[in-house]
Amino acid sequence: MVAPPQDTPRRKRLLSFKTALTPIYLLALVNAIVCWTIAWVFWDRFEFSATLLGLGGFPIVVAVCAYLYLLTKKVERK
């Protein structure tokens, strides 16, 4: 019988900007497009439209903060 292969230790996966921020950017983009389109459709209702404009911009602010955080703290430098 052949012995089962030993489990090799898993290497730590390097975090890059592309793998870390792509989901955040996609979510921010889709959310902004949807919210701003609905705000444009309901432009005559100021309260609803203003709320949607703010909700559309908020994920963009979060994505920029995530970019700055990863830039300073988490990305492995070679």
Buried (B, 14 or more C-beta within 10 A) or exposed (E): EEEEEEEEEEEEEEEEEEEBBEEBBEEBEEBBEEBBEBBEEBEEEEEBBEBBBEBBBBBBEBBEEBBEEBEEEEBEEE
